[in-house]
Amino acid sequence: MIDELLVAITRSDISCPTAEKNPGFHPSESYPEYRFSEISNVENPIYNSVRRLLFLLGLDKERYGTSDRTLRLGS
């Protein structure tokens, strides 16, 4: 349970792909915690931005960058 108000902002200078260019919205690089095999051949900053926001907020920090794929959003 999160007992405090957390705020984080991240920015990407890369434009977001459209559904026509990247219909699955898969990440454009493989991350240790990403459990699927589909990697986009189009740059997709959304996955990385959401991942970075969770990191900046300190959520699931014990497993960030590891192959433990059980997401527990706690500090």
matplotlib code that plots the C-alpha trace (Angstrom):
import matplotlib.pyplot as plt

x = [0.0, 1.3, 0.9, 2.3, 1.7, 4.3, 5.0, 7.4, 7.8, 9.8, 10.3, 11.1, 12.1, 11.1, 7.7, 5.4, 4.6, 1.1, -0.9, -0.3, 3.5, 3.6, 0.3, 1.4, 3.0, 5.9, 9.1, 11.8, 14.4, 14.5, 14.2, 15.1, 11.5, 9.8, 8.3, 7.3, 9.4, 8.0, 10.3, 9.3, 11.4, 10.1, 11.4, 8.7, 9.5, 6.2, 7.3, 10.6, 8.9, 6.4, 9.2, 11.3, 8.3, 7.9, 11.6, 11.6, 8.7, 10.6, 7.9, 9.1, 12.7, 14.0, 13.2, 13.9, 16.2, 16.0, 14.4, 11.9, 8.7, 6.4, 5.3, 4.7, 4.0, 5.3, 8.1]
y = [0.0, 3.5, 5.8, 9.0, 11.2, 10.5, 12.6, 12.0, 13.5, 12.1, 13.4, 11.9, 13.9, 11.1, 11.1, 8.3, 5.6, 5.3, 2.1, 1.7, 1.7, -0.3, -2.1, -4.1, -1.1, -3.5, -2.0, -1.2, -2.9, -6.0, -5.3, -8.0, -7.9, -7.9, -11.4, -11.4, -12.1, -9.3, -6.4, -3.5, -2.5, 1.1, 3.3, 3.3, 5.6, 5.0, 1.7, 3.2, 6.3, 4.4, 2.1, 5.1, 6.8, 3.7, 3.7, 7.4, 6.9, 4.1, 1.6, -2.0, -0.8, -4.1, -5.8, -3.0, -4.3, -7.9, -10.9, -11.1, -10.5, -10.2, -6.6, -5.4, -1.6, -0.8, 1.4]
z = [0.0, -0.9, 2.1, 0.6, -2.4, -5.0, -8.1, -11.0, -14.4, -17.3, -20.8, -24.2, -27.2, -29.5, -31.1, -30.2, -32.7, -34.2, -34.1, -37.8, -37.4, -34.2, -33.7, -30.6, -28.8, -27.8, -26.4, -28.9, -26.7, -24.5, -20.7, -18.1, -16.7, -20.1, -20.3, -24.0, -27.1, -29.3, -29.7, -31.9, -34.9, -34.4, -31.6, -28.9, -26.0, -24.2, -22.6, -21.5, -20.1, -18.0, -16.8, -15.9, -14.0, -11.9, -11.1, -10.3, -7.9, -6.2, -7.0, -7.3, -6.9, -5.6, -8.9, -11.4, -14.1, -12.9, -14.4, -11.4, -13.3, -10.4, -10.2, -6.7, -6.7, -3.2, -2.0]

ax = plt.figure().add_subplot(projection="3d")
ax.plot(x, y, z, "-o")
ax.set_aspect("equal")
plt.show()
